[in-house]
Amino acid sequence: MAKVILICGKICSGKSYYAKGLQADTKAVILSTDEATYDLINNEQGDFYNIFAARVNRYLRKKAVEIINAGADVILDWGFWTESNRREISQFFKTNNVEYEWHYIDVDDKTWYSNIRTRNERITEGCGGSDFYVDDGLMKKLLSLFEVPHKDEIDVWYKLNMTSNDQ
């Protein structure tokens, strides 16, 4: 039976990298808010970005149900930063009789800062794709919004650190 894999983790934790690895193993469809907002509005920041990203998320979750009902797995590469957001999307899939599984990317600080530097370098070189530059102000803002999940919320707790062979 097809299912949705929901990937939780803070910005630059390796969620997209992890999603691509899962996709290769499962032949799932990745639905990414970052990719959609980049393709549609070039990640233009500001108040409209947050409104638009919320609209994209509502649309993509409806598409996830359609894809699941067609028999394919779906990977939602969104971050799911707050406990209330995780509860709400879980309830959505329960209501729609969709099997789901939570994956959390738990990244140590050394790896996380390295990921941010690497990402910013790619963007500066013009190779950032759908990524946007993470400066200190944005990092502090986003960290203030992120809530580390409780162990009982997560089905797969993936630990990523500099000694991992995965990055």
DSSP file with accessible surface (Angstrom, degrees, kcal/mol):
  #  RESIDUE AA STRUCTURE BP1 BP2  ACC     N-H-->O    O-->H-N    N-H-->O    O-->H-N    TCO  KAPPA ALPHA  PHI   PSI    X-CA   Y-CA   Z-CA
    1    1 A M              0   0  178      0, 0.0    67,-0.0     0, 0.0    72,-0.0   0.000 360.0 360.0 360.0 136.1    0.0    0.0    0.0
    2    2 A A        -     0   0   11     66,-0.3    97,-0.5    71,-0.1     2,-0.3  -0.321 360.0-176.2 -69.2 153.7    1.3    3.4   -0.9
    3    3 A K  E     -a   99   0A  45     95,-0.1    71,-2.2    68,-0.1     2,-0.5  -0.942  26.5-113.8-145.6 166.9    2.2    5.9    1.8
    4    4 A V  E     -ab 100  74A   0     95,-2.5    97,-2.2    -2,-0.3     2,-0.6  -0.889  20.5-155.3-102.8 133.3    3.4    9.4    2.5
    5    5 A I  E     -ab 101  75A   4     69,-3.1    71,-3.1    -2,-0.5     2,-0.6  -0.958  10.2-158.4-107.6 119.7    6.8   10.0    4.1
    6    6 A L  E     -ab 102  76A   0     95,-2.7    97,-2.9    -2,-0.6     2,-0.6  -0.895   4.7-151.7-103.0 122.1    6.9   13.3    5.9
    7    7 A I  E     -ab 103  77A   0     69,-2.5    72,-1.6    -2,-0.6    71,-0.7  -0.852  12.2-170.5-102.7 121.0   10.4   14.7    6.4
    8    8 A C  E     +ab 104  79A   0     95,-3.4    97,-2.7    -2,-0.6     2,-0.2  -0.867  27.1 113.5-109.6 138.0   10.9   17.0    9.4
    9    9 A G        -     0   0    0     70,-1.6     3,-0.1    -2,-0.4    97,-0.1  -0.817  58.9 -88.0 169.0 155.8   14.0   19.0   10.0
   10   10 A K    >   -     0   0   31     95,-0.4     3,-1.4    -2,-0.2     5,-0.3  -0.214  65.5 -66.9 -73.6 169.0   15.3   22.5   10.3
   11   11 A I  T 3  S+     0   0   13      1,-0.3    -1,-0.2     2,-0.1   105,-0.1  -0.216 120.9  11.6 -55.9 140.4   16.6   24.5    7.3
   12   12 A C  T 3  S+     0   0   11     -3,-0.1    -1,-0.3     1,-0.1   103,-0.1   0.721  86.7 125.7  63.2  25.7   19.9   23.1    5.8
   13   13 A S  S <  S-     0   0    0     -3,-1.4    -2,-0.1   102,-0.1    -1,-0.1   0.628  88.3 -97.1 -86.6 -12.8   19.6   19.8    7.8
   14   14 A G  S  > S+     0   0   13     -4,-0.2     4,-2.6    -5,-0.1     5,-0.2   0.604  77.2 140.4 107.5  17.9   19.8   17.7    4.7
   15   15 A K  H  > S+     0   0   22     -5,-0.3     4,-3.0     1,-0.2     5,-0.2   0.916  74.1  45.4 -60.0 -47.0   16.1   17.0    4.1
   16   16 A S  H  > S+     0   0   45      2,-0.2     4,-2.4     1,-0.2    -1,-0.2   0.906 113.5  49.8 -67.1 -40.0   16.3   17.3    0.4
   17   17 A Y  H  > S+     0   0  130      2,-0.2     4,-1.7     1,-0.2    -1,-0.2   0.938 113.7  46.4 -59.9 -46.5   19.4   15.1    0.2
   18   18 A Y  H  X S+     0   0   31     -4,-2.6     4,-2.4     1,-0.2    -2,-0.2   0.919 110.1  53.6 -62.9 -43.9   17.7   12.6    2.4
   19   19 A A  H  X S+     0   0    0     -4,-3.0     4,-2.8     1,-0.2    -1,-0.2   0.900 106.9  51.7 -59.8 -41.8   14.4   12.8    0.3
   20   20 A K  H  X S+     0   0  136     -4,-2.4     4,-2.0     2,-0.2    -1,-0.2   0.877 108.8  51.2 -64.8 -36.6   16.4   12.1   -2.9
   21   21 A G  H  X S+     0   0   38     -4,-1.7     4,-1.6     2,-0.2    -2,-0.2   0.924 111.7  46.7 -64.8 -43.1   17.9    9.0   -1.3
   22   22 A L  H  X S+     0   0   23     -4,-2.4     4,-2.4     1,-0.2     5,-0.3   0.905 109.3  55.2 -63.3 -41.4   14.5    7.8   -0.3
   23   23 A Q  H  X S+     0   0   74     -4,-2.8     4,-2.7     1,-0.2     5,-0.4   0.912 106.0  50.9 -59.5 -41.7   13.2    8.4   -3.7
   24   24 A A  H  < S+     0   0   59     -4,-2.0    -1,-0.2     1,-0.2    -2,-0.2   0.869 115.1  43.7 -64.2 -34.6   15.9    6.3   -5.3
   25   25 A D  H  < S+     0   0  136     -4,-1.6    -1,-0.2     1,-0.1    -2,-0.2   0.800 128.8  24.6 -79.1 -31.4   15.0    3.5   -2.9
   26   26 A T  H  < S-     0   0   50     -4,-2.4    47,-0.3    -5,-0.1    -2,-0.2   0.516  91.5-127.2-113.8 -11.9   11.2    3.7   -3.2
   27   27 A K     <  +     0   0  171     -4,-2.7    46,-0.2    -5,-0.3    -4,-0.1   0.875  56.0 159.5  60.8  38.2   10.5    5.3   -6.6
   28   28 A A        -     0   0    4     -5,-0.4     2,-0.5    -6,-0.2    46,-0.2  -0.406  45.8-110.6 -86.6 165.6    8.4    7.8   -4.8
   29   29 A V  E     -c   74   0A  56     44,-2.4    46,-3.1    -2,-0.1     2,-0.5  -0.850  28.2-143.0 -95.2 127.4    7.3   11.3   -5.9
   30   30 A I  E     -c   75   0A  33     -2,-0.5     2,-0.6    44,-0.2    46,-0.2  -0.832  11.5-166.0 -92.3 128.7    8.9   14.2   -4.0
   31   31 A L  E     -c   76   0A  21     44,-3.0    46,-1.9    -2,-0.5     2,-0.5  -0.972  12.8-177.2-113.4 116.4    6.6   17.2   -3.4
   32   32 A S  E  >  -c   77   0A  11     -2,-0.6     4,-2.1    44,-0.2     5,-0.2  -0.964  27.2-159.3-122.4 123.5    8.7   20.2   -2.2
   33   33 A T  H  > S+     0   0   10     44,-0.6     4,-2.9    -2,-0.5     5,-0.3   0.907  97.9  54.7 -62.5 -42.6    7.4   23.5   -1.2
   34   34 A D  H  > S+     0   0   42     43,-0.5     4,-2.1     1,-0.2    -1,-0.2   0.920 109.0  47.3 -58.5 -44.0   10.8   25.1   -1.9
   35   35 A E  H  > S+     0   0  107      2,-0.2     4,-2.5     1,-0.2    -1,-0.2   0.927 113.8  47.4 -64.9 -43.6   10.9   23.8   -5.4
   36   36 A A  H  X S+     0   0   21     -4,-2.1     4,-2.2     2,-0.2     5,-0.3   0.930 112.8  47.4 -66.1 -44.0    7.3   24.9   -6.1
   37   37 A T  H  X S+     0   0    0     -4,-2.9     4,-2.9     1,-0.2     6,-1.3   0.886 112.7  50.6 -67.6 -34.0    7.8   28.4   -4.7
   38   38 A Y  H  X S+     0   0   86     -4,-2.1     4,-1.6    -5,-0.3    -2,-0.2   0.949 112.8  45.1 -65.3 -47.6   11.1   28.8   -6.6
   39   39 A D  H  < S+     0   0  113     -4,-2.5    -2,-0.2    -5,-0.2    -1,-0.2   0.850 123.5  35.3 -65.2 -33.0    9.5   27.7   -9.9
   40   40 A L  H  < S+     0   0  118     -4,-2.2    -2,-0.2    -5,-0.2    -3,-0.2   0.844 139.8   6.0 -94.2 -37.4    6.5   29.9   -9.4
   41   41 A I  H >< S-     0   0   28     -4,-2.9     3,-1.6    -5,-0.3    -3,-0.2   0.219  92.2-115.0-133.8  15.5    7.8   33.1   -7.7
   42   42 A N  T 3<  -     0   0   99     -4,-1.6    -4,-0.3    -5,-0.4     3,-0.1   0.835  66.3 -72.9  54.9  35.6   11.5   32.6   -7.6
   43   43 A N  T 3  S-     0   0   11     -6,-1.3    -1,-0.3     1,-0.2     2,-0.2   0.793  71.6-175.3  51.8  31.6   11.5   32.4   -3.8
   44   44 A E    <   -     0   0  126     -3,-1.6    -1,-0.2    -7,-0.3     5,-0.1  -0.427  17.8-137.2 -59.4 125.2   10.8   36.2   -3.5
   45   45 A Q        +     0   0  103     -2,-0.2     2,-0.2    -3,-0.1     3,-0.2  -0.228  53.1  78.2 -81.8 173.6   10.9   36.9    0.1
   46   46 A G  S >> S-     0   0   43      1,-0.2     4,-1.0     2,-0.1     3,-0.6  -0.657  96.8 -46.1 118.6-177.3    8.5   39.1    2.1
   47   47 A D  H 3> S+     0   0  140      1,-0.2     4,-1.4    -2,-0.2     3,-0.3   0.868 130.8  58.0 -59.3 -38.5    5.0   38.8    3.5
   48   48 A F  H 3> S+     0   0  104      1,-0.2     4,-3.2    -3,-0.2     5,-0.3   0.861  95.9  64.6 -63.6 -32.9    3.6   37.3    0.3
   49   49 A Y  H <> S+     0   0   20     -3,-0.6     4,-3.1     1,-0.2     5,-0.2   0.929 102.7  47.1 -56.5 -47.9    6.1   34.4    0.4
   50   50 A N  H  X S+     0   0   90     -4,-1.0     4,-1.9    -3,-0.3    -1,-0.2   0.909 114.4  46.7 -63.0 -40.7    4.6   33.0    3.6
   51   51 A I  H  X S+     0   0   87     -4,-1.4     4,-1.9     2,-0.2    -2,-0.2   0.944 115.5  46.1 -64.7 -46.7    1.1   33.3    2.3
   52   52 A F  H  X S+     0   0   33     -4,-3.2     4,-2.7     1,-0.2    -2,-0.2   0.918 109.9  53.0 -64.6 -43.6    2.1   31.7   -1.0
   53   53 A A  H  X S+     0   0   13     -4,-3.1     4,-2.6    -5,-0.3    -1,-0.2   0.898 108.1  51.7 -61.0 -38.4    4.0   28.9    0.6
   54   54 A A  H  X S+     0   0   40     -4,-1.9     4,-2.1    -5,-0.2    -1,-0.2   0.911 110.3  48.7 -64.1 -40.5    1.0   28.1    2.8
   55   55 A R  H  X S+     0   0  133     -4,-1.9     4,-2.3     2,-0.2    -2,-0.2   0.910 110.5  50.8 -64.7 -42.1   -1.2   27.9   -0.4
   56   56 A V  H  X S+     0   0   11     -4,-2.7     4,-3.2     1,-0.2     5,-0.2   0.930 108.7  52.2 -61.8 -43.3    1.4   25.7   -2.1
   57   57 A N  H  X S+     0   0   40     -4,-2.6     4,-2.2     1,-0.2    -1,-0.2   0.910 108.9  49.4 -60.6 -43.7    1.4   23.3    0.9
   58   58 A R  H  X S+     0   0  128     -4,-2.1     4,-1.5     2,-0.2    -1,-0.2   0.920 114.2  46.2 -61.6 -42.4   -2.4   23.0    0.9
   59   59 A Y  H  X S+     0   0  123     -4,-2.3     4,-2.2     1,-0.2    -2,-0.2   0.943 112.2  49.7 -64.5 -47.3   -2.3   22.3   -2.9
   60   60 A L  H  X S+     0   0   16     -4,-3.2     4,-2.4     1,-0.2    -2,-0.2   0.853 106.6  54.8 -65.9 -33.2    0.5   19.8   -2.6
   61   61 A R  H  X S+     0   0   45     -4,-2.2     4,-1.7    -5,-0.2    -1,-0.2   0.895 108.0  49.8 -69.5 -33.7   -1.1   17.8    0.2
   62   62 A K  H  X S+     0   0  123     -4,-1.5     4,-1.9     1,-0.2    -2,-0.2   0.923 111.9  48.7 -64.7 -42.2   -4.2   17.4   -1.9
   63   63 A K  H  X S+     0   0   57     -4,-2.2     4,-2.7     1,-0.2    -2,-0.2   0.864 105.1  59.1 -64.4 -35.7   -2.0   16.2   -4.7
   64   64 A A  H  X S+     0   0    0     -4,-2.4     4,-2.8     1,-0.2    -1,-0.2   0.922 105.2  49.1 -59.2 -43.0   -0.2   13.8   -2.3
   65   65 A V  H  X S+     0   0   14     -4,-1.7     4,-2.8     1,-0.2    -1,-0.2   0.928 111.3  49.6 -63.4 -43.0   -3.6   12.1   -1.6
   66   66 A E  H  X S+     0   0  107     -4,-1.9     4,-1.2     2,-0.2    -2,-0.2   0.915 112.3  47.3 -61.0 -43.6   -4.2   11.8   -5.4
   67   67 A I  H  <>S+     0   0   39     -4,-2.7     5,-2.0     2,-0.2     4,-0.4   0.925 112.3  49.4 -65.8 -43.0   -0.8   10.3   -6.0
   68   68 A I  H ><5S+     0   0   13     -4,-2.8     3,-1.8     1,-0.2   -66,-0.3   0.933 109.3  52.1 -60.1 -45.8   -1.2    7.9   -3.1
   69   69 A N  H 3<5S+     0   0  118     -4,-2.8    -1,-0.2     1,-0.3    -2,-0.2   0.776 104.8  57.0 -64.8 -22.3   -4.6    6.8   -4.4
   70   70 A A  T 3<5S-     0   0   90     -4,-1.2    -1,-0.3    -3,-0.3    -2,-0.2   0.522 125.8-103.9 -83.8  -7.7   -3.0    6.2   -7.7
   71   71 A G  T < 5S+     0   0   57     -3,-1.8     2,-0.3    -4,-0.4    -3,-0.2   0.494  80.5 117.2 104.9   5.0   -0.6    3.7   -6.0
   72   72 A A      < -     0   0   37     -5,-2.0    -1,-0.3   -70,-0.1    -2,-0.2  -0.792  62.4-115.8-106.4 149.8    2.7    5.6   -5.7
   73   73 A D        -     0   0   35     -2,-0.3   -44,-2.4   -47,-0.3     2,-0.4  -0.443  27.6-150.1 -73.4 154.9    4.5    6.7   -2.5
   74   74 A V  E     -bc   4  29A   0    -71,-2.2   -69,-3.1   -46,-0.2     2,-0.5  -0.985   6.7-156.8-129.1 139.6    4.9   10.4   -1.8
   75   75 A I  E     -bc   5  30A   0    -46,-3.1   -44,-3.0    -2,-0.4     2,-0.8  -0.978   8.4-155.1-114.8 120.6    7.7   12.2    0.0
   76   76 A L  E     -bc   6  31A   0    -71,-3.1   -69,-2.5    -2,-0.5     2,-1.1  -0.874   7.5-171.5 -97.4 108.8    6.8   15.6    1.5
   77   77 A D  E     +bc   7  32A   6    -46,-1.9   -44,-0.6    -2,-0.8   -43,-0.5  -0.717  44.7 118.1 -99.9  77.1   10.1   17.6    1.8
   78   78 A W  E    S-     0   0A  35     -2,-1.1     2,-0.3   -71,-0.7     3,-0.2   0.575  71.4-124.5-119.5 -24.2    8.6   20.5    3.8
   79   79 A G  E     -b    8   0A   0    -72,-1.6   -70,-1.6    -3,-0.3    -2,-0.0  -0.218  20.1-145.1 104.1 -48.4   10.3   20.7    7.2
   80   80 A F        -     0   0    3     -2,-0.3    -1,-0.2   -72,-0.2     6,-0.1   0.948  24.5-177.2  46.3  67.4    7.2   20.6    9.4
   81   81 A W        +     0   0   51     -3,-0.2    66,-3.1    65,-0.1     2,-0.3   0.677  50.6  55.5 -76.1 -23.5    8.8   22.9   11.9
   82   82 A T  S  > S-     0   0   38     64,-0.2     4,-2.3     1,-0.1     5,-0.2  -0.864  74.3-129.0-117.1 153.0    6.1   23.0   14.6
   83   83 A E  H  > S+     0   0   63     -2,-0.3     4,-2.8     1,-0.2     5,-0.2   0.906 112.4  53.1 -60.8 -40.0    4.4   20.4   16.6
   84   84 A S  H  > S+     0   0   65      1,-0.2     4,-2.6     2,-0.2    -1,-0.2   0.898 108.2  50.5 -65.4 -37.4    1.0   21.9   15.7
   85   85 A N  H  > S+     0   0   49      2,-0.2     4,-2.4     1,-0.2     5,-0.2   0.917 111.3  48.4 -64.4 -41.5    1.9   21.7   12.0
   86   86 A R  H  X S+     0   0    3     -4,-2.3     4,-2.0     1,-0.2    -2,-0.2   0.917 113.0  47.6 -66.1 -40.8    2.9   18.1   12.4
   87   87 A R  H  X S+     0   0  141     -4,-2.8     4,-2.5     2,-0.2    -2,-0.2   0.924 111.8  50.8 -64.2 -43.1   -0.3   17.2   14.2
   88   88 A E  H  X S+     0   0   81     -4,-2.6     4,-2.2    -5,-0.2    -2,-0.2   0.926 112.3  44.2 -64.2 -44.9   -2.4   19.0   11.6
   89   89 A I  H  X S+     0   0    2     -4,-2.4     4,-2.2     2,-0.2    -1,-0.2   0.892 112.1  53.6 -71.4 -33.6   -0.9   17.3    8.6
   90   90 A S  H  X S+     0   0   14     -4,-2.0     4,-2.5    -5,-0.2    -1,-0.2   0.937 109.9  48.1 -61.7 -44.3   -1.1   13.9   10.4
   91   91 A Q  H  X S+     0   0  102     -4,-2.5     4,-2.8     1,-0.2    -2,-0.2   0.894 107.7  56.2 -63.5 -40.0   -4.8   14.5   11.0
   92   92 A F  H  X S+     0   0   35     -4,-2.2     4,-1.5     1,-0.2    -1,-0.2   0.941 111.1  42.9 -56.2 -48.1   -5.3   15.5    7.4
   93   93 A F  H  <>S+     0   0    0     -4,-2.2     5,-2.9     2,-0.2    -2,-0.2   0.889 112.5  52.8 -71.5 -35.1   -3.8   12.1    6.2
   94   94 A K  H ><5S+     0   0  116     -4,-2.5     3,-1.9     1,-0.2    -2,-0.2   0.946 109.1  50.5 -60.2 -46.6   -5.7   10.1    8.8
   95   95 A T  H 3<5S+     0   0   93     -4,-2.8    -1,-0.2     1,-0.3    -2,-0.2   0.836 112.3  47.1 -60.5 -32.7   -9.0   11.8    7.7
   96   96 A N  T 3<5S-     0   0   63     -4,-1.5    -1,-0.3    -5,-0.2    -2,-0.2   0.245 114.1-117.6 -95.0  13.1   -8.1   10.9    4.1
   97   97 A N  T < 5 +     0   0  139     -3,-1.9     2,-0.5     1,-0.2    -3,-0.2   0.878  63.3 149.4  53.6  42.6   -7.2    7.3    5.0
   98   98 A V      < -     0   0    7     -5,-2.9     2,-0.2    -6,-0.1    -1,-0.2  -0.937  46.6-129.8-110.2 127.3   -3.6    7.7    3.9
   99   99 A E  E     -a    3   0A  91    -97,-0.5   -95,-2.5    -2,-0.5     2,-0.3  -0.533  34.9-178.4 -70.6 138.8   -0.8    5.8    5.6
  100  100 A Y  E     -a    4   0A  54    -97,-0.2     2,-0.4    -2,-0.2   -95,-0.2  -0.954  19.4-160.1-141.6 160.5    2.0    8.1    6.6
  101  101 A E  E     -a    5   0A  47    -97,-2.2   -95,-2.7    -2,-0.3     2,-0.4  -0.993  15.5-137.8-144.3 130.4    5.4    7.9    8.2
  102  102 A W  E     -a    6   0A   9     -2,-0.4    54,-2.4   -97,-0.2    53,-1.4  -0.766  17.0-173.4 -93.1 133.0    7.4   10.6    9.9
  103  103 A H  E     -ad   7 156A   7    -97,-2.9   -95,-3.4    -2,-0.4     2,-0.5  -0.993   6.1-161.3-122.7 131.4   11.2   10.9    9.4
  104  104 A Y  E     -ad   8 157A   8     52,-2.7    54,-2.9    -2,-0.4     2,-0.8  -0.946  10.6-147.3-115.2 130.3   13.2   13.4   11.3
  105  105 A I  E     - d   0 158A   1    -97,-2.7     2,-0.8    -2,-0.5   -95,-0.4  -0.849  15.7-168.1 -95.6 106.4   16.7   14.6   10.2
  106  106 A D  E     - d   0 159A  35     52,-3.2    54,-3.1    -2,-0.8     2,-0.4  -0.857  10.4-174.7 -99.3 103.8   18.6   15.3   13.4
  107  107 A V  E     - d   0 160A   8     -2,-0.8    54,-0.2    52,-0.2     2,-0.1  -0.847  21.3-127.3-107.5 134.7   21.8   17.1   12.4
  108  108 A D     >  -     0   0   42     52,-1.9     4,-2.6    -2,-0.4     5,-0.2  -0.381  30.2-108.8 -73.4 159.6   24.6   18.0   14.8
  109  109 A D  H  > S+     0   0   97      1,-0.2     4,-2.9     2,-0.2     5,-0.3   0.879 115.4  54.2 -60.0 -41.1   25.7   21.7   14.9
  110  110 A K  H  > S+     0   0  143      1,-0.2     4,-1.9     2,-0.2    -1,-0.2   0.943 113.8  41.6 -61.3 -46.1   29.0   21.2   13.1
  111  111 A T  H  > S+     0   0    2      2,-0.2     4,-2.8     1,-0.2    -1,-0.2   0.910 113.5  54.4 -65.7 -41.2   27.4   19.5   10.2
  112  112 A W  H  X S+     0   0    2     -4,-2.6     4,-2.2     2,-0.2    -2,-0.2   0.940 109.6  45.2 -61.0 -48.9   24.5   22.0   10.2
  113  113 A Y  H  X S+     0   0  102     -4,-2.9     4,-2.4     1,-0.2    -1,-0.2   0.887 113.0  52.0 -63.8 -36.5   26.9   25.0    9.9
  114  114 A S  H  X S+     0   0   25     -4,-1.9     4,-2.7    -5,-0.3    -1,-0.2   0.920 108.5  51.0 -64.2 -42.6   28.9   23.2    7.2
  115  115 A N  H  X S+     0   0   18     -4,-2.8     4,-2.6     2,-0.2    -2,-0.2   0.902 110.2  49.9 -60.5 -41.3   25.7   22.6    5.3
  116  116 A I  H  X S+     0   0    8     -4,-2.2     4,-2.9     2,-0.2    18,-0.2   0.936 111.4  48.0 -64.6 -45.9   24.7   26.3    5.5
  117  117 A R  H  X S+     0   0  139     -4,-2.4     4,-2.4     1,-0.2    -2,-0.2   0.936 113.7  47.4 -59.7 -46.2   28.2   27.4    4.3
  118  118 A T  H  X S+     0   0   58     -4,-2.7     4,-2.3     2,-0.2    -2,-0.2   0.924 112.9  48.8 -62.4 -43.9   28.1   25.0    1.4
  119  119 A R  H  X S+     0   0   17     -4,-2.6     4,-2.2    -5,-0.2    -2,-0.2   0.941 111.7  48.4 -60.6 -48.6   24.6   26.1    0.5
  120  120 A N  H  X S+     0   0   16     -4,-2.9     4,-2.6     1,-0.2    -1,-0.2   0.880 110.0  52.7 -62.8 -36.8   25.5   29.8    0.6
  121  121 A E  H  X S+     0   0  107     -4,-2.4     4,-2.1    -5,-0.2    -1,-0.2   0.921 108.5  50.2 -63.6 -43.8   28.6   29.1   -1.5
  122  122 A R  H  <>S+     0   0   94     -4,-2.3     5,-3.3     2,-0.2     6,-0.4   0.913 112.4  47.5 -59.6 -43.1   26.5   27.4   -4.2
  123  123 A I  H ><5S+     0   0   41     -4,-2.2     3,-1.7     4,-0.3     5,-0.3   0.934 110.1  51.4 -64.8 -45.4   24.0   30.3   -4.2
  124  124 A T  H 3<5S+     0   0  107     -4,-2.6    -1,-0.2     1,-0.3    -2,-0.2   0.861 109.9  50.8 -59.8 -34.9   26.8   32.8   -4.5
  125  125 A E  T 3<5S-     0   0  138     -4,-2.1    -1,-0.3    -5,-0.2    -2,-0.2   0.443 121.2-109.9 -82.2  -1.3   28.3   30.9   -7.4
  126  126 A G  T < 5S+     0   0   68     -3,-1.7    -3,-0.2    -4,-0.2     3,-0.2   0.669  94.4 104.9  82.9  16.7   24.8   30.9   -9.1
  127  127 A C      < +     0   0   84     -5,-3.3    -4,-0.3    -6,-0.2    -5,-0.1  -0.014  38.6 110.3-117.2  28.5   24.3   27.1   -8.6
  128  128 A G    >   -     0   0   11     -6,-0.4     3,-2.4    -5,-0.3    -5,-0.2   0.575  50.8-170.7 -85.3 -10.0   21.7   27.3   -5.7
  129  129 A G  T 3  S-     0   0   46      1,-0.3    -1,-0.2    -3,-0.2    -3,-0.0  -0.322  73.2 -10.5  57.6-127.4   18.7   26.1   -7.6
  130  130 A S  T 3  S+     0   0   31      2,-0.1    -1,-0.3    -2,-0.0     2,-0.1   0.466 112.1 108.9 -85.3  -0.1   15.6   26.5   -5.4
  131  131 A D    <   -     0   0   37     -3,-2.4     2,-0.3   -12,-0.1    -3,-0.1  -0.357  56.2-148.6 -73.4 154.6   17.7   27.3   -2.3
  132  132 A F        -     0   0   33     -2,-0.1     2,-0.1     1,-0.0    -9,-0.1  -0.917  30.0 -90.9-122.8 154.1   17.9   30.8   -0.8
  133  133 A Y        -     0   0  117     -2,-0.3     2,-0.7     1,-0.1     5,-0.1  -0.368  33.3-147.2 -65.2 134.3   20.8   32.4    1.0
  134  134 A V        +     0   0    3    -18,-0.2     2,-0.1    -2,-0.1   -14,-0.1  -0.888  22.3 176.9-107.8 102.6   20.8   31.9    4.8
  135  135 A D     >  -     0   0   85     -2,-0.7     4,-2.8     1,-0.1     5,-0.2  -0.427  47.7 -93.0 -93.6 177.3   22.3   34.9    6.6
  136  136 A D  H  > S+     0   0  114      1,-0.2     4,-2.6     2,-0.2     5,-0.2   0.893 124.3  51.9 -59.8 -39.6   22.5   35.3   10.3
  137  137 A G  H  > S+     0   0   50      2,-0.2     4,-2.2     1,-0.2    -1,-0.2   0.934 112.8  43.4 -64.3 -46.5   19.2   37.2   10.6
  138  138 A L  H  > S+     0   0   32      2,-0.2     4,-3.0     1,-0.2     5,-0.3   0.915 112.8  53.6 -65.4 -41.1   17.3   34.5    8.6
  139  139 A M  H  X S+     0   0   19     -4,-2.8     4,-2.7     1,-0.2     5,-0.2   0.938 110.3  46.3 -59.6 -46.0   18.9   31.7   10.5
  140  140 A K  H  X S+     0   0  153     -4,-2.6     4,-1.9    -5,-0.2    -1,-0.2   0.918 113.4  49.7 -63.4 -42.0   18.0   33.2   13.9
  141  141 A K  H  X S+     0   0  112     -4,-2.2     4,-0.8    -5,-0.2    -2,-0.2   0.949 114.0  44.3 -61.0 -48.9   14.4   33.8   12.7
  142  142 A L  H >X S+     0   0   21     -4,-3.0     4,-1.2     1,-0.2     3,-0.7   0.888 111.2  53.4 -67.5 -37.7   14.0   30.3   11.4
  143  143 A L  H 3< S+     0   0   66     -4,-2.7     3,-0.3    -5,-0.3    -1,-0.2   0.867 103.6  57.3 -63.7 -34.3   15.6   28.7   14.5
  144  144 A S  H 3< S+     0   0   92     -4,-1.9    -1,-0.2     1,-0.2    -2,-0.2   0.753 109.8  46.1 -68.2 -20.2   13.1   30.6   16.7
  145  145 A L  H << S+     0   0   84     -4,-0.8     2,-0.3    -3,-0.7    -1,-0.2   0.690  91.7  97.1 -92.5 -21.4   10.3   29.0   14.8
  146  146 A F     <  -     0   0   26     -4,-1.2     2,-0.5    -3,-0.3   -64,-0.2  -0.537  52.2-166.1 -80.1 132.0   11.6   25.4   14.8
  147  147 A E        -     0   0   90    -66,-3.1    -3,-0.0    -2,-0.3    -2,-0.0  -0.969  22.1-129.8-116.4 115.4   10.4   22.9   17.4
  148  148 A V        -     0   0   87     -2,-0.5   -65,-0.1     1,-0.1   -67,-0.0  -0.419  33.9-116.4 -61.2 131.0   12.4   19.7   17.8
  149  149 A P        -     0   0    6      0, 0.0     2,-0.2     0, 0.0    -1,-0.1  -0.312  22.0-111.7 -69.7 157.2    9.9   16.8   17.6
  150  150 A H    >>  -     0   0  100      1,-0.1     3,-2.0   -67,-0.0     4,-0.6  -0.571  30.0-112.4 -80.6 151.9    9.3   14.5   20.5
  151  151 A K  G >4 S+     0   0  144      1,-0.3     3,-1.1    -2,-0.2    -1,-0.1   0.851 116.2  59.5 -55.4 -35.0   10.5   10.9   20.0
  152  152 A D  G 34 S+     0   0  145      1,-0.2    -1,-0.3     3,-0.0     3,-0.0   0.610  98.8  58.8 -75.3  -7.0    6.9    9.7   20.0
  153  153 A E  G <4 S+     0   0   34     -3,-2.0     2,-0.4     1,-0.0    -1,-0.2   0.671  98.4  71.4 -85.2 -20.1    6.0   11.9   17.0
  154  154 A I    <<  -     0   0   18     -3,-1.1     3,-0.2    -4,-0.6   -51,-0.1  -0.835  50.3-172.6-113.3 136.8    8.6   10.3   14.7
  155  155 A D  S    S+     0   0  102    -53,-1.4     2,-0.5    -2,-0.4   -52,-0.2   0.822  86.3  30.4 -88.7 -39.1    8.8    6.9   13.1
  156  156 A V  E     -d  103   0A  48    -54,-2.4   -52,-2.7     2,-0.0     2,-0.8  -0.975  67.1-165.6-126.9 116.9   12.4    7.2   11.7
  157  157 A W  E     -d  104   0A  68     -2,-0.5     2,-0.6   -54,-0.2   -52,-0.2  -0.885  11.8-165.8-103.6 103.7   14.9    9.3   13.6
  158  158 A Y  E     -d  105   0A  52    -54,-2.9   -52,-3.2    -2,-0.8     2,-0.6  -0.833   5.3-154.4 -99.1 116.6   17.8    9.9   11.2
  159  159 A K  E     -d  106   0A 105     -2,-0.6     2,-0.5   -54,-0.2   -52,-0.2  -0.794  11.6-171.7 -93.0 121.1   21.0   11.2   12.9
  160  160 A L  E     +d  107   0A   3    -54,-3.1   -52,-1.9    -2,-0.6     2,-0.3  -0.966  16.6 151.2-116.9 123.3   23.3   13.1   10.5
  161  161 A N    >   -     0   0   44     -2,-0.5     3,-2.6   -54,-0.2     5,-0.2  -0.928  59.2 -91.4-144.8 170.4   26.7   14.2   11.6
  162  162 A M  T 3  S+     0   0   90      1,-0.3     5,-0.1    -2,-0.3   -55,-0.0   0.716 122.7  56.1 -58.5 -20.7   30.1   14.9   10.1
  163  163 A T  T 3  S+     0   0  120      3,-0.0    -1,-0.3     2,-0.0     2,-0.1   0.550  84.2 108.4 -91.3  -2.9   31.2   11.4   10.7
  164  164 A S    X   -     0   0   27     -3,-2.6     3,-0.5     1,-0.1    -4,-0.1  -0.396  65.9-144.1 -68.6 149.3   28.3   10.0    8.7
  165  165 A N  T 3  S+     0   0  162      1,-0.2    -1,-0.1    -2,-0.1    -3,-0.1   0.388  87.0  82.8 -88.0   1.9   29.1    8.5    5.3
  166  166 A D  T 3         0   0   67     -5,-0.2    -1,-0.2     0, 0.0    -3,-0.0   0.530 360.0 360.0 -86.9  -9.9   25.8    9.9    4.0
  167  167 A Q    <         0   0  103     -3,-0.5  -153,-0.0    -6,-0.2    -6,-0.0  -0.893 360.0 360.0-128.3 360.0   26.8   13.4    3.2
